[in-house]
C-alpha cells in the first residue's frame, strides 16, 4: 500500500510547492489538528509536513503538536516549515530528532523536494513494517492553529512613550511649589547677590547673633537652600529636584553656584572583535545581499551539502576566538567568513571549508584555525549520536 504525505497548513504557496514534488494522489492537505488526527487514523501516512507559521507563539503550538505525534507515532517522519523565530523555538526538538528536518520559508519547489526525498528515505529505513493505519490516536490536547500575528509598531510606541515621559518631567519641574507655613516669618527678598552674601555669616557662624531669633536663622537657611535648588534646576538636564523645604542644610552655603564646566570625554578606542552570527537555516530564495552587506547566514546555495544545518541549533561546549589578523588591524579592515564543517558523533570538528570570505585572503586562516578546535554536543537521531554538516558565519569588526 502506497503511503501518503499529510500536510498541515493554510499557506497556498506551500501546498503548490509540495504538489509538484510528491507522487500524484499521495498528498493530503488539512487545515487543523482535528482533520490531521482523522487522516492519521484512516489513511496510511509515512510523512507529516507541518507549517509552523510565523512567530514564537505559533511555533510553541507546533512544538506541542510534534511532541505528541512523535510520542504516539514514532515511525512517522516529521518535517516542519517556518521562519527564523520558529526555528529558534524548535531548536531542541530538531537536535534530539523529534523533528527530522526544518525547512525555512518561503520555500522553492527544488528546495522542498530535497527535504521530502530525505524524509521518505528516513521513513523507509525506520518503518516497523506496519500497514501505516493507526487505529487509536489521542488528540485531546488539540489546539487550533492561530492566525498569523501582525507586526507590532514598536517605533511608534517608543516615540509616544518618550513624549509622555518628557511631558511628565516638564510638569514636575515647573509645577508651583508649596507656600511657606503660615506661622513662619516672611522670607527676606533676594534682590541681588550682596543680599545673599550678607545672610551667609549667620549660617556659617557657630551660633546666631543675639539680635536674631532661632526661627529667623532657620528661615534664612531655608531661603538659601531654595536659591541653590533653583540654580540646580537651571543647570540640570530636566532632572527632578525635591522641594527646597525638605533639603537638610548642615554646612555653610556658598554665595553663588558656578556654572558647570563641560568636559569632553576622550574618544573611545575601537577594539577588534570577532563574533559568530546568529545563524538560521535560510532558503536560497530568501537571501539578500543587496548593497554588498553580508547576510545573517551562509546561503544554502554556497554549501557543499544541501542538507547541512545552521550551527545555531547545535550546542557548542568548547570554543576559542579567532585571532584578529594584524594586517586587518593596521588597515582597519572588517569583514566576514562563511564556513562549512563536519560535527562528528564525538563532538569534534573536521573538514572545515571556506565557502565565502569578504575581503578575500584576510580572515580565512584565522577562522579555520579557530573552528577546528571547537567541540559540540553531538546531534542525536533515534537516540544515537550521528555526524552532521553545519554552516557558520564569523563576523570580524570593531566595538
DRENTOR-360120 format. One record per residue: z, x negated, y of N, C-alpha, C in turn. Coordinates in steps of 0.02 Angstrom, whole numbers, plus 50000, padded with zeros to 5 digits. Each point is the difference from the previous one (the first is absolute). Layout:
N
ZXYZXYZXY ...
# end
This chain:
399
500004995849940500005004250060500004995650062 499545001250046499964996150062500585001850046 500314994950027500575001150045499765000950072 500405003450039499835001650068500404995850049 499744999550061500364997050056500235005550047 500655000750010500275005150045500104997050069 499775003550051500054997650069500415004950041 500564997650029500445004150043499884998050073 499645004150038499834998250070499765006050038 500044999450067499675004650046499414996850036 499884993649986499504996050035499315000949967 499555003350036499335001349973499604993549989 500114995050045499634993749992500224996349937 500645000549981500234996849938499725003649940 499965006750003499695003849944499274998049992 499654999350056499294998149997499914993049971 500444995350020499934993249975500124999849925 500505003649974500154999949928499475003849960 499705005150029499495003849964499414995649981 499844995150043499434995849985500134994349952 500644998849979500144994249958500285001949932 500175006349988500265002049934499465003849962 500115000549935499515003549958499975007450019 499415003049997499945007150018500465004449957 500335004650033500435004849965500694997449984 500174993850018500654997249983500484999750060 499765001850060500434999950059500265007050015 500675000750003500325006350016500424998950062 499855003650054500354999250064500485005850010 500634998450017500515005150015500304998450068 500335005150031500264999250067500765000350005 500365001349946500735000050003500274998149931 500664998749998500314997549939500025005349945 500075006450020500015005349949499345000249962 499444999450036499354999949967499924993849957 500274994350024499974993849961500375000749934 500605003150003500395001049938499635004449951 499685005350026499625004449956499434996549965 499644995850037499444996349971500234994949948 500574996750013500254995249952500205003249934 500215006350003500205003549939499425003449965 499425000550033499455003849970499384995849984 499924994150031499414996049986500224992949980 499544996349971500134993149981499904995550061 500534997050025499974995950060500244993049984 499614995050020500204993149989500194996450063 499725002050058500134996750064500155005550051 500524998850040500175004550056499934996050065 499585002450045499874996850065500345004350054 500504997150035500415003750048499874997450070 499885004650047499914998250071500685000450034 500254994350024500664999850033499965001950074 499405001450026499945002150070500154994350048 500315001750056500164995150052500745000650019 500324994250011500695000050024500494999349943 500624997750019500524998749950500275006549970 500025005550038500285006349974499595002649941 499335000150009499585002249945500044995249941 500054993550014500054995049946500645000849960 500555002150032500635001049964499935005649949 499645005450018499875005449952499574997549942 499514995950016499574997249947500404995649954 500494996250026500424995749959500395004249949 500285005750023500375004349954499555002749946 499395002250019499535002849951499804994949948 499824993950022499784994849952500564998049953 500624999850024500554998249955500105005449947 499945006450019500075005349949499434999849950 499394999050025499424999849954500054994149952 500194994250026500044994049957500565000749949 500565003350020500555000849952499835004949944 499615005350015499845005049950499344998549963 499534996750034499344998649970499854992650008 500334995749963499914992750011499304997549982 499625003849960499334997849981499485001550054 500165004450047499525001850053500014994550053 499424997550019499944994750050499985003250069 500434997550045500075002850068499674995350050 499565002750042499694996450055500145003950064 500214996550053500195003350063499574997250056 499785004450046499644998050060500415001950061 499974995850053500375001550061499904994650052 500405000350054499954995150053500524994549992 500064995650051500464994449996500725002249993 500195005350036500705002549996500155002549929 499525003349970500105002449931500074994249952 499614994750009500044994349955500694996750004 500264999350062500664997050008500545004349966 499945006650007500495004649969499974999649924 499414998949972499905000149927499994993049970 500154994850038499934993149976500404998749936 500625002649997500414998749941499715003349937 499715006050007499705003349942499354996649978 499654997050048499404996149981500214993749962 500534996850024500224993749969500265001149929 500365005649987500285000949933499525003649952 499395001750022499505002749956499995007649996 500455003550035499985007350000499335002450028 499784997050056499345001250027499554994149981 499465001449963499594994549975499614996650056 499705003750046499634997150054500085004350063 499974996750059500025003450064499344998650037 499675005350024499374999550035500115001650074 499804995550044500095001150071499455004550028 500205005250038499515004650030499804997750069 499385001850022499505003949963499664995849947 499775003149946499714996549943499245000950001 499664995049971499285000549989499885001349926 499415002649984499855001649930500024993749957 499734994450026499994993849962500714997549988 500425000550051500694997649994500405004349951 499935006650005500405004449957499774999549928 499374998349988499754999449932500354994249963 500134994550036500364994349969500695002249975 500355003950041500675002149982499995005149943 499515004750002499965005049947499834996749933 499524995350000499824996549938500594996149973 500394996750044500594996349978500525004849970 500085006050030500485004849973499805002449931 499355001249989499785002249933500094994449949 499874993850020500134994449953500744999649982 500435001150051500725000149987500175005749952 499705005850011500135005849957499784998749928 499424996949990499754998749933500444995049964 500324995550037500414994849967500705002249986 500255005450034500715002049991500085007049971 499445003549987500055006949975500355000049933 500435004949989500385000649937499615003649945 499385002050016499595003449950500105007549999 500375002750048500105007250001499385003550026 500005006549995499415003950019499905000350075 500514998350039499965000450072500255006650028 500195004849955500285006450022500764999550000 500325002250054500734999450006500275007150003 500345002149943500215007049994500615001650043 500384994950019500615001450040500034995050058 500035002650060500024995750059500465003350051 500564996850016500485002850048499824997950070 499835004850042499844998850070500475004150044 500645000549979500475004150037500144997450070 499884993550009500124997150066499374999550041 499525004349985499354999850035500105000850074 499704995750038500035000350073499295000850028 499905004150051499325001050027499764993950036 499354999250003499714994550038500035001950074 500334995950039500105001550070499354998950039 499905003650055499414998550043500064993250031 499434997150017500004993450028500375000050068 500484995350010500385000050063499564997950058 500145003150058499644998150061500334993950032 499604995850034500304994150032500485002050055 500554996350006500515001450051499834996150063 499985003450059499834996450063500594995950025 500124994349966500584995950018499944997350071 499394998450024499924997250067500235004950053 499795006449994500215005050049500755001349998 500285000249938500725001149994500404994450032 499774993749989500354994350029499975000150076 499415001750028499935000250073500445005450029 500035005949968500425005450025500744998149998 500214996649946500704997949994500174995050055 499534995450016500124995050052500085003350068 499585005150015500045003550064500675003650006 500215003349946500645003650002500584995250009 499974994149965500534995150007500064997450071 499434998450032500014997550069500275005350047 499825006349989500245005450043500765000849994 500264999549939500735000549990500374994350034 499734993949994500314994250032500005000850076 499435002250028499965000850073500515005250023 500065005549962500485005250019500714997449998 500174995949948500674997449993500174995250056 499504995950021500134995050052500065003250069 499595005150013499975003050067500425006350008 500385002049948500425005950007500574998650048 500235004950042500544998950048500654998549965 500374995350026500644998049971500555004950022 500525000449960500555004750015500374997750062 500245004950039500354998550062500684996949984 500294996750050500654996849992500535005449991 500574998549966500535004949991500255002450067 500225006550005500205002750065500624996750029 500444997249957500614997150026499924992850022 499404996949991499904993150020499804999750073 500124994350032499844999150070499254998950009 499725001750057499274998950011499834992649995 499424998749972499784993049993499744997650066 500144993750017499734997150062499264999349996 499665000850058499274999550002499784992949987 499454999449960499714993449984499374999350042 500084998950064499424999850044499664993350000 500354994749983499694993350002500374995449953 499714994249989500304995049956500674997550027 500104999050067500654997850025500565004849982 499855006649998500525004749982500244999049929 499524998549955500194998649930500394993549996 499794995050037500344993549999500715000750026 500105004450050500675000950028500475003249949 499725003949955500425003349950500184995549941 499664994349991500114995749942500684996949998 500304997550055500664996849995500515004549967 499985006550012500505004349971499935000549924 499404998649973499905000249928500194993449968 499834994550032500114993449970500724997850007 500375002450048500684997750012500455002349943 500554996249985500465001949946500325006750014 500155001750063500335006450015499695002750063 499965006650008499705003050060500454998850061 499714999750061500404999250060500475005950009 500554998750038500515005150008499735006150036 499484999050043499755005650040499595004949958 499774998049939499575004349960500405003049942 499875006249987500345003349944499634998449935 500345000649941499664998749935499405004549989 500055006250022499435004649990499394997750039 500124997450063499444997750041499684993849968 500394995449973499724994049967499595001949939 500265004949962499635002249940499335003150020 499985003850055499385003050023499504994850022 500254994450031499544994650020499674996949939 500394998949948499724997249938499485004749971 500155006650002499525004949973499355000050040 500054999450067499404999950042499584993849985 500334994349995499634993749986499675000549931 500355002749951499715000849933499395004550002 500055005550040499435004550005499404996550032 500134995750051499464996350032499654995449950 500404996649958499704995549950499595004049949 500235006049983499625004249953499335002050029 499985001850065499385002050032499514994250004 500254994050013499564994150002499724998749930 500445000749948499764998749931499475005049980 500075006350023499485005149984499344998050031 500024997150060499374998250034499654994349966 500374995549967499694994049970499865000949926 500355004649966499885000949928499375004149988 499734999549941499395003749982500195006549966 500135005150043500155006749976500574999949949 500504995750011500564999849953500565004450025 500275004249958500515004750021500664996450011 500335001450058500634996950017500535005450003 500604999049970500525005150002500255001050071 500325005750015500265001350068500464994550023 499974998850067500384994450028500745000949991 500255006150001500725001149997500294997949933 499584999449947500264998249935499954992649985 499764995850049499944992849988500654996650019 500344996749952500634996550017499844993650038 500354998850055499914994050041500644996049998 499984994049970500604995949994499924993250033 499404998550029499894993550032499725001350069 499954994650039499725000550067499265001749998 499785004150047499305002250003499644996150055 499444996949985499644996250052499735004750054 499874997250060499775004050057499305002849988 499594996549964499325002449987499784997949931 499535003549974499734998549934499314996950009 499904993949978499334996850009499495003449956 499405000250025499455002949961499874995649939 499855003149943499864996049941499374995850008 500054993849977499434995450005499605000449935 499375002050004499605000549937499894993249970 500124999649936499904993849963499465001249948 499484996350005499445000849953500164996449935 499925003649945500144997049935499444995249981 500184994449966499474995349979499545003349950 499384998150004499495002849955500174998349928 499985005149957500164998949930499434996349965 500194995349958499504996249963499795003949938 499355000849991499755003649942500084995849938 500275002949947500114996649937499505002549949 499714995649960499525002249948500365003749945 499705005449977500285003949945499445001749951 500205001149937499545002049948500315006149966 499615005449993500265006149971499495002949953 500255002749944499575003749954499935007050025 499395002550006499895006750027500265005249951 500165006050028500225005649959499385002949965 499814997149944499365001549969500015007049969 499445003250002499915006449966499354999749961 499965004049947499395000449959499485003850038 499534996650033499545003150047499315000749969 499705005950008499325001249978499524996350046 499464997449970499534996150041499705004250055 499925006549989499715004350051500475001550057 500644998049993500505001550052500214993850039 499684994449990500184993850033499614999450065 500344998050054499674999150064500144993150025 499474996450018500074993350027499674999750068 499985005650037499685000350065500344995350048 499614996550040500284995550050500264993549972 499904998749935500224993749972500744999949983 500365005850008500715000149985500105000249924 500504996549973500125000149927500265006749979 499795002349940500265006249973500694998949970 500355005449984500684999449974500024997849928 499455000349964499994998249929499314997249983 499964995049956499344997749978499625005849968 499395001550021499645005749971499824998849928 499925005549963499844999549929499324996749990 499555000850048499334997149993500024992449996 500534996850027500064992749996500294997649934 500375004449965500374998049940499534998749942 500204995149958499624998749939500145005349947 500635002549999500195005349954500045006550039 499545004849988500025006250040500625004249988 500374998749945500615003849986500634996250020 499924994750039500594996350023500425004450046 500654998850001500465004350038500244996250062 500255003750049500294997050060500674996949982 500144994150027500614996449983500625003650024 499945005050045500595003550025500355004049946 499655002149948500325004049949500344995749948 499944993350005500344995549954500634997350033 500524999049960500644997550026500024992449997 500004996950059500014992750004500734997649994 500144995449952500694997849989500124992950026 499484996150011500074993350028499374998350038 500084996950059499424998050039500184994450049 499504996450023500064995050052499485001750053 500174998650063499535001350054499484994550004 499375001850014499484994850009500164995750062 499834993749996500094995650058499455001450052 500205000350063499525001250054499634993450013 499334999849990499644993750007500084996950070 500054993450002500104996550063499405000850047 499395000149972499415000850042499995006850033 500255005249964500045006750030500545000250054 500544996449991500534999850050499764996650064 499624994549991499764996350059499495004050040 499595004049965499475003850035500185007350011 500635001949986500235007050008499565004949963 499834998449938499575004349960500415005249962 499735005949993500285005349958499465002449953 500215003549947499505002649953500335003149939 499615000749947500255003049938499624997249941 500305000949940499694997949938500095005749949 499455002449970500035005049947499984996549933 500485001749956500074996749936499985005149943 499754997849942500065003849938500304995449948 500485002649960500324995749951500235004149941 500194996649946500235003249939500764999549995 500345005749991500715000149986500085001049925 500284994949966500055000349927500605004049978 500045001249934500545004049973500684996750010 500014993350010500634996650013500164999550074 499585003050044500125000050072499694994250037 499704995249965499704994250034499335001950030 499774995950048499385001350036499504994349986 499405001749980499464995249989499355002850027 499484996049993499325002150019499985002550072 500324996350046500005002050070499324998550031 499655005050023499324999450026499975002550072 499664996350043499905002150069499405004750004 500135006250021499465004950008499664999450069 500414998850052499734999650067500524996550044 499784996250050500464996750046499694999950070 500425000850050499784999950069500544996550042 499844994350032499374996349994499974996249934 499414998349979499914996649936500224992750005 500304997549945500174993049995500644998150035 500435004750018500624998350037500625001849960 500065006449978500625002449970499965000749924 499414998949969499935001549929500454995649956 500004993450012500374995449956500745001650000 500305001350059500715001650004500155006649965 499555004950006500125006549968500004999549924 499504996649972499954999449927500604996149973 500194994650034500564995949976500655004049999 500105004450048500625003950002500005005549947 499465003949994499995005749955500054997849927 499754994149984500064997549931500734999249978 500454999250049500714999149983500385006749997 499685005650017500355006450002500125002649929 500495004349994500155003549936500115007450014 499745004249956500055007250006500355003049939 500275005950010500245003949943499395002649963 499954998849934499385001949964499875007550004 499355001750000499805007049996500075002349927 500275006049989500105002649933499545005949987 499694999949942499595005549976500275002149932 500205006349995500295002649937500604995849978 500394997850048500624996349984499904992749985 499384997350007499874993049986499714996650061 500224993850016499714996450057499284998149986 499575000650051499294998549993499774995750059 499424996949993499694996350055499685004950049 499984998150064499715004450051499704995950056 499385001550020499704996950059500265003450063 500124996050052500275002750063499644996850059 499995003750057499694997650061500524999650055 499924995150045500504998950053499674996950061 500235001950059499784996850062500584996450032 499914993650018500504996150037499764999250072 500415002250049499834999550071500364994150030 499644995950038500274994250035499975001450075 500584999750033500025001450071500614996950033 500185002650058500564997350038500455005850022 500644998550010500475005050025500364997350061 
# end
